[in-house]
Structures are given as structure tokens and as C-alpha cells.
């Protein structure tokens, strides 16, 4: 997509000139942290190392238990208020995921705008300098959606809890039923990164761009057109179908697969480190898992198309294919 690539290059150059003030660094230009070291050999076979390029983005339950008392850490529980009240990670604040959706937008499920986002998270004591861990019930996709939103709007130290609260509960870890004391409100300064979000025009242009991949993270039924969730069913011409669940292990307490497995999955969809990718689903929630996978692997060019099928499938002027072939 020539227009999209040109825009990308111009913004990257501008970011370099300005000393990297934008959060373009959040999608692959940050300094890569040391990869997870292989466990020393023991008598029992150790699990294969996950070997992510950016392992700091995914935290385990033991890490959270050890660090939950850090005064600069904000733990966001994005489950419902009822689930939070029934038991949550000690120290977690409750911001149900629905708060991040714009109820007034004509396209269903769209992310709230920058001003509302800043007001929302700032009101819960989340500024740009706090370390943030996000967790959901255990399916991960809602947590990765909020992770993407944080990076999109300028946060540089967000993480996702692997396995969510389901894994925390399965391990019989301490849970609190009392609301966490409110943190003082603070200012969240927006630094919007347009390289992390795909637009309708960019996706449309990508159809004829051999250097771009349109990644459809919906189910096979939605992709083929059997399961219709908009005015029209099917898929964007040329889109590659990769159901979001293939990136994860388990059912209730879902955890990310290893770097080798995830790399193979991306490779099977024609995605390399240099590929420009527009991931989407119905409302950019499931596709946020693909975005998060890209961040773990250190892939710099995966964007989440927020309009997604809720936009594409409800417009009268879009091309749509049906069946299993792209």
C-alpha cells in the first residue's frame, strides 16, 4: 500500500528527528530486552523457553504476586464489577472493559477517543510513568485490547497477565473481595501513535499491495460468510484467516504459546518482521491478540484495524469475498 507506507516512513523519520517523542517506539522501536534465559538443566525435563523478543510485556502470576506491593504499579482488572467484587488480585483497581468502548460512535465497539481515554485512566491514578499490568477473566483478548489502547495513546510500560484471573485463581493465590483504595487522580498525557492503528483507507489500499497482509482473526464461519454478524458476511479480499485462539494454550486460563510456535503461525500467514499487517476481527478485540503477539515477537509493523468488520461489513461500497479462499 504505497500511501500507507509513505505515511509510515514520514512519521518514522519525523519521530527520529524529534528524538522519538511519539510512541512509535512502542511498536518495535523500543530497546529490545534480554530474552528469557533458558533454565539450567535439571534431572527433570524443563519446559521449552518462550524466547520472546520482548518478554517484559507478558508477566506471570508469580511475578505479579511478588510485585503487587510496588507503589508505582497499577493493576487493572477489566472484568465486570460483579466479578471484581467476588474476588480480585490484591491491589487491583476495577475498570470494566466496556469503559474503553465509545458508546456514541456510529461503528460498534470503537475505542474511546484520546481525551476520554486520558480522563478515564488518569482518574484512576494511571499516568505515563506508572507501570501497568492488565488482566481479564482469563481469555486474554480483553486485556490485550486495553494493552493496545494504552500503547496507542502513549503509555510505554504496559504488560498483560498471562492466563488472567483464571490462572491466578487456579493456583489458589490470595484474592481480595474489598475494593482497592483509590489512587490519587493524575494526568495522562496523550501521545497518539498512528502507526499502531489501521484505517479503512489503508486496509482498502492494502488489498492490492503485495507487501501487506490483511489478517482476519475471526472464526472460519465468519470468514467464509456462514456466520454473519453485520449487514453482509464474508471477508476482505485477500485476507488471511487465522482465528485468534491459535495463538493461545488452554481454554479458561489461556496462555501465550512459545515464540517458535507464534513465529511459525505468523510465517504460515505470510508475515515476517518486515511485513505491514492490518489485523482485524469484528470489533478489534480478538485482533488485539495478534497485535500483542507481534509485540512479543518484536514485529514492528502490525496495526489493529479498529473499525474492523463492524465497519467493513456494514458499508455498501466495500468489496467482500465469501468462501474459504482469500
C-alpha positions as CSV (number, residue, x, y, z in Angstrom):
1,X,0.0,0.0,0.0
2,X,2.0,2.9,-1.3
3,X,0.1,5.7,0.5
4,X,0.2,3.9,3.8
5,X,3.9,3.1,3.6
6,X,4.7,6.6,2.7
7,X,2.8,7.9,5.7
8,X,4.6,5.3,7.9
9,X,8.0,6.3,6.6
10,X,7.4,10.0,7.0
11,X,6.1,9.6,10.6
12,X,9.1,7.4,11.5
13,X,11.5,10.0,10.1
14,X,9.7,12.7,11.9
15,X,9.9,10.7,15.1
16,X,13.6,10.2,14.8
17,X,14.1,14.0,14.1
18,X,12.1,14.8,17.2
19,X,14.1,12.4,19.4
20,X,11.3,9.8,19.3
21,X,8.7,11.8,21.2
22,X,5.9,9.8,19.7
23,X,5.1,6.3,20.9
24,X,6.3,4.9,17.6
25,X,8.8,3.3,19.8
26,X,6.1,1.3,21.5
27,X,5.6,-0.9,18.4
28,X,9.0,-2.1,17.9
29,X,11.5,0.7,18.2
30,X,12.0,0.3,22.0
31,X,15.2,-1.3,23.1
32,X,14.7,-5.0,23.0
33,X,15.0,-6.5,26.4
34,X,17.1,-9.6,27.1
35,X,15.2,-12.7,26.1
36,X,14.1,-15.2,28.6
37,X,17.1,-17.3,29.6
38,X,16.9,-21.0,29.3
39,X,16.5,-22.8,32.6
40,X,19.6,-24.6,33.8
41,X,19.4,-28.3,33.1
42,X,17.8,-30.4,35.8
43,X,17.1,-34.0,36.3
44,X,13.5,-33.4,35.1
45,X,12.9,-32.0,31.7
46,X,12.4,-28.3,31.9
47,X,9.7,-26.6,29.7
48,X,11.0,-25.1,26.5
49,X,11.9,-21.4,26.9
50,X,9.4,-19.0,25.5
51,X,12.2,-16.9,23.9
52,X,10.1,-13.8,23.2
53,X,12.0,-10.7,21.8
54,X,10.0,-8.6,24.3
55,X,9.3,-10.9,27.3
56,X,8.8,-8.0,29.7
57,X,5.3,-7.4,28.1
58,X,3.9,-10.6,29.5
59,X,4.0,-11.3,33.2
60,X,3.3,-14.5,35.1
61,X,1.3,-14.9,38.3
62,X,4.3,-15.3,40.4
63,X,5.8,-12.1,39.2
64,X,2.6,-10.2,39.9
65,X,2.4,-11.8,43.4
66,X,5.9,-10.6,44.1
67,X,5.5,-7.1,42.7
68,X,1.9,-6.3,43.6
69,X,3.0,-4.1,46.5
70,X,5.1,-1.8,44.3
71,X,3.6,1.7,44.9
72,X,4.3,2.6,41.2
73,X,2.4,-0.4,39.9
74,X,-1.2,-0.1,38.7
75,X,-3.0,-3.4,38.3
76,X,-6.1,-3.1,36.1
77,X,-8.9,-5.7,36.5
78,X,-11.1,-5.2,33.4
79,X,-13.7,-7.7,34.4
80,X,-17.2,-6.7,35.4
81,X,-17.8,-5.0,38.7
82,X,-19.6,-8.2,39.9
83,X,-16.7,-10.4,39.1
84,X,-14.3,-8.0,40.7
85,X,-16.3,-7.9,43.9
86,X,-16.4,-11.7,44.1
87,X,-12.6,-11.8,44.2
88,X,-9.6,-10.0,42.6
89,X,-5.9,-9.7,42.7
90,X,-5.0,-7.7,45.8
91,X,-4.2,-4.1,44.9
92,X,-6.1,-4.3,41.6
93,X,-8.4,-1.5,40.5
94,X,-11.5,-2.2,38.5
95,X,-12.1,-0.6,35.1
96,X,-14.6,-2.8,33.2
97,X,-13.6,-3.2,29.6
98,X,-16.8,-1.6,28.4
99,X,-15.4,1.7,29.7
100,X,-12.9,1.7,26.8
101,X,-15.6,1.5,24.1
102,X,-17.2,4.6,22.6
103,X,-21.0,4.2,23.1
104,X,-21.7,7.2,20.8
105,X,-19.7,6.1,17.8
106,X,-21.6,5.0,14.7
107,X,-19.4,2.0,14.4
108,X,-19.9,-0.6,17.1
109,X,-17.1,-1.3,19.5
110,X,-14.8,1.6,18.6
111,X,-12.2,2.7,21.1
112,X,-12.9,5.8,23.1
113,X,-11.1,8.9,21.8
114,X,-7.9,10.3,23.3
115,X,-9.5,12.9,25.6
116,X,-11.9,10.4,27.1
117,X,-9.1,7.8,27.5
118,X,-6.9,10.3,29.3
119,X,-9.7,11.3,31.6
120,X,-10.6,7.7,32.3
121,X,-7.2,6.3,33.2
122,X,-5.9,9.5,34.8
123,X,-8.9,9.4,37.1
124,X,-7.8,6.0,38.4
125,X,-4.3,7.3,39.1
126,X,-2.7,6.0,35.9
127,X,-0.2,8.4,34.4
128,X,2.5,7.9,31.8
129,X,5.1,6.9,34.4
130,X,3.2,4.2,36.2
131,X,3.9,0.5,35.4
132,X,0.6,-1.1,34.4
133,X,-0.5,-4.7,34.4
134,X,-3.8,-5.6,32.7
135,X,-5.8,-8.8,33.3
136,X,-9.1,-10.1,32.3
137,X,-11.1,-13.3,33.3
138,X,-8.5,-15.5,31.5
139,X,-9.2,-15.4,27.8
140,X,-6.6,-12.6,27.4
141,X,-8.3,-10.9,24.4
142,X,-9.9,-8.1,26.5
143,X,-6.6,-7.5,28.3
144,X,-4.7,-7.2,25.0
145,X,-7.3,-4.8,23.7
146,X,-6.6,-2.4,26.7
147,X,-2.8,-3.0,26.3
148,X,-3.1,-1.9,22.7
149,X,-5.1,1.2,23.7
150,X,-2.5,2.1,26.3
151,X,0.3,1.9,23.7
152,X,-1.8,3.7,21.1
153,X,-2.3,6.6,23.4
154,X,1.2,6.9,24.7
155,X,1.9,4.5,27.5
156,X,5.3,2.8,27.3
157,X,5.3,0.4,30.2
158,X,2.1,-1.8,29.9
159,X,2.0,-5.5,30.5
160,X,-0.5,-8.4,30.3
161,X,-1.0,-11.1,32.9
162,X,-0.6,-14.5,31.3
163,X,-3.7,-16.6,32.0
164,X,-5.6,-13.7,33.6
165,X,-7.5,-14.1,36.8
166,X,-8.5,-17.7,36.0
167,X,-4.8,-18.8,36.3
168,X,-4.4,-16.7,39.5
169,X,-7.5,-18.5,41.0
170,X,-6.4,-21.9,39.8
171,X,-3.2,-21.5,41.7
172,X,-5.1,-20.7,44.9
173,X,-3.4,-17.4,45.2
174,X,-4.7,-14.7,47.6
175,X,-7.8,-12.9,46.4
176,X,-9.4,-9.8,47.9
177,X,-13.2,-9.0,47.9
178,X,-12.6,-5.5,49.2
179,X,-12.2,-2.6,46.7
180,X,-8.7,-1.3,46.4
181,X,-8.3,2.2,47.9
182,X,-8.4,4.8,45.2
183,X,-5.1,6.2,43.9
184,X,-4.9,9.9,43.6
185,X,-6.0,11.2,40.2
186,X,-3.2,12.1,37.9
187,X,-2.6,13.4,34.4
188,X,-2.2,11.0,31.5
189,X,-0.6,12.8,28.6
190,X,-1.7,11.6,25.2
191,X,1.0,10.8,22.7
192,X,-1.0,9.2,19.9
193,X,0.9,6.7,17.6
194,X,-0.9,6.4,14.2
195,X,1.4,3.5,13.3
196,X,-0.4,1.2,15.7
197,X,-3.9,1.6,14.3
198,X,-5.2,0.8,10.8
199,X,-7.7,2.9,9.0
200,X,-10.4,2.0,6.4
201,X,-8.5,3.6,3.6
202,X,-5.2,1.9,4.5
203,X,-6.9,-1.5,4.6
204,X,-8.7,-0.9,1.3
205,X,-5.4,0.1,-0.3
206,X,-3.7,-3.0,1.1
207,X,-5.9,-5.3,-0.9
208,X,-3.7,-4.6,-4.0
209,X,-0.4,-4.3,-2.1
210,X,1.7,-7.4,-2.4
211,X,3.9,-6.3,0.5
212,X,1.0,-6.1,3.0
213,X,-1.1,-8.8,4.8
214,X,-4.7,-8.3,5.8
215,X,-5.0,-10.6,8.8
216,X,-8.5,-11.8,9.7
217,X,-8.6,-13.1,13.3
218,X,-12.3,-14.1,13.3
219,X,-13.7,-17.6,13.2
220,X,-13.7,-19.7,10.0
221,X,-17.5,-19.3,9.9
222,X,-17.3,-15.6,10.0
223,X,-14.6,-15.5,7.4
224,X,-16.4,-17.8,4.9
225,X,-19.7,-15.9,5.4
226,X,-21.7,-18.7,7.1
227,X,-21.7,-16.7,10.4
228,X,-22.9,-13.2,9.5
229,X,-22.5,-10.5,12.2
230,X,-23.0,-7.4,10.0
231,X,-25.2,-6.4,7.1
232,X,-23.0,-8.7,4.9
233,X,-20.9,-11.7,5.7
234,X,-17.6,-12.9,4.3
235,X,-14.1,-11.4,4.3
236,X,-12.0,-8.6,2.8
237,X,-10.5,-9.8,-0.5
238,X,-7.1,-11.3,0.0
239,X,-7.4,-11.5,3.8
240,X,-5.7,-14.5,5.5
241,X,-7.8,-16.2,8.1
242,X,-6.1,-17.0,11.4
243,X,-8.5,-17.5,14.3
244,X,-7.2,-15.7,17.4
245,X,-7.3,-18.8,19.5
246,X,-4.5,-20.4,17.6
247,X,-2.0,-18.1,19.4
248,X,-3.0,-19.5,22.9
249,X,-2.9,-22.6,25.0
250,X,-5.8,-23.7,27.2
251,X,-9.4,-22.7,27.4
252,X,-10.3,-20.8,30.6
253,X,-6.9,-19.7,31.7
254,X,-5.4,-19.1,28.3
255,X,-1.6,-18.5,28.0
256,X,0.5,-17.5,25.1
257,X,2.3,-20.1,23.0
258,X,6.1,-20.0,22.7
259,X,7.9,-17.6,20.3
260,X,8.8,-20.5,18.0
261,X,5.1,-21.5,17.7
262,X,3.9,-18.0,17.3
263,X,6.6,-17.3,14.7
264,X,5.5,-20.3,12.7
265,X,1.9,-19.2,12.8
266,X,2.8,-15.8,11.5
267,X,5.0,-17.3,8.9
268,X,2.2,-19.5,7.7
269,X,0.1,-16.3,7.1
270,X,3.0,-14.8,5.1
271,X,4.0,-12.5,8.0
272,X,7.7,-11.7,8.7
273,X,9.3,-9.0,10.8
274,X,9.1,-6.5,7.9
275,X,5.6,-7.2,6.7
276,X,3.0,-4.5,7.0
277,X,0.0,-6.2,8.7
278,X,-3.6,-5.0,9.2
279,X,-5.2,-7.2,11.8
280,X,-8.9,-7.1,12.3
281,X,-11.9,-9.1,13.6
282,X,-15.4,-7.9,14.4
283,X,-14.6,-5.1,16.8
284,X,-10.7,-5.1,17.0
285,X,-10.8,-7.1,20.3
286,X,-9.7,-10.6,19.0
287,X,-7.3,-9.0,16.6
288,X,-5.6,-7.2,19.6
289,X,-4.2,-10.7,20.5
290,X,-2.4,-10.7,17.1
291,X,-1.1,-7.2,17.8
292,X,0.2,-8.4,21.2
293,X,1.8,-11.4,19.7
294,X,3.6,-9.1,17.2
295,X,4.8,-7.0,20.1
296,X,6.1,-10.1,22.0
297,X,8.0,-11.2,18.9
298,X,9.4,-7.8,18.1
299,X,7.5,-7.4,14.9
300,X,7.2,-3.7,14.2
301,X,4.5,-3.3,11.6
302,X,1.3,-4.9,12.9
303,X,-1.6,-2.5,13.2
304,X,-5.0,-3.1,14.7
305,X,-7.8,-2.0,12.4
306,X,-10.3,-0.6,14.9
307,X,-13.3,-0.3,12.5
308,X,-12.9,-3.9,11.7
309,X,-15.8,-6.0,10.3
310,X,-18.3,-3.8,12.1
311,X,-17.3,-1.1,9.7
312,X,-16.3,-3.1,6.5
313,X,-19.3,-5.5,6.6
314,X,-21.8,-2.7,7.2
315,X,-20.7,-0.4,4.3
316,X,-22.3,-0.6,0.9
317,X,-19.2,0.3,-1.0
318,X,-16.8,-2.4,0.2
319,X,-15.5,-5.4,-1.7
320,X,-16.4,-8.7,0.0
321,X,-15.4,-12.3,-0.8
322,X,-17.1,-15.4,0.6
323,X,-15.9,-19.0,1.0
324,X,-12.6,-20.4,2.3
325,X,-10.3,-18.8,-0.4
326,X,-8.8,-15.4,0.2
